[in-house]
Amino acid sequence: MTIVAFSKIENGLMFNNKEWFFTYSMLPKGYEIQGGDVAIIELNNQVVMLCCKDSTIDGLGFSNIQDEIDYILGL
């Protein structure tokens, strides 16, 4: 399994050596939980699927997607 490593940046995330900023044109909250381990998040006016089982944020892994979203958004 490939782990996608994200890093938090001001108002967004960095991955694949590119800055991706939170946008809200398609998803009013900027994200939508799709299940216990999957969410979609809007970055640069694109919808990106995020799964807590195959991603890390700042080197941290999460057991459920809500905790990962809360960390990303600083909730």
HELIX and SHEET records of a PDB file:
HELIX    1   1 ILE A   65  LEU A   73  1                                   9    
SHEET    1   A 4 LYS A  18  PHE A  21  0                                        
SHEET    2   A 4 GLY A  12  PHE A  15 -1                                        
SHEET    3   A 4 VAL A   4  ILE A   9 -1                                        
SHEET    4   A 4 SER A  55  ILE A  57  1                                        
SHEET    1   B 3 TYR A  31  ILE A  33  0                                        
SHEET    2   B 3 VAL A  38  LEU A  43 -1                                        
SHEET    3   B 3 GLN A  46  CYS A  51 -1                                        
END                                                                             
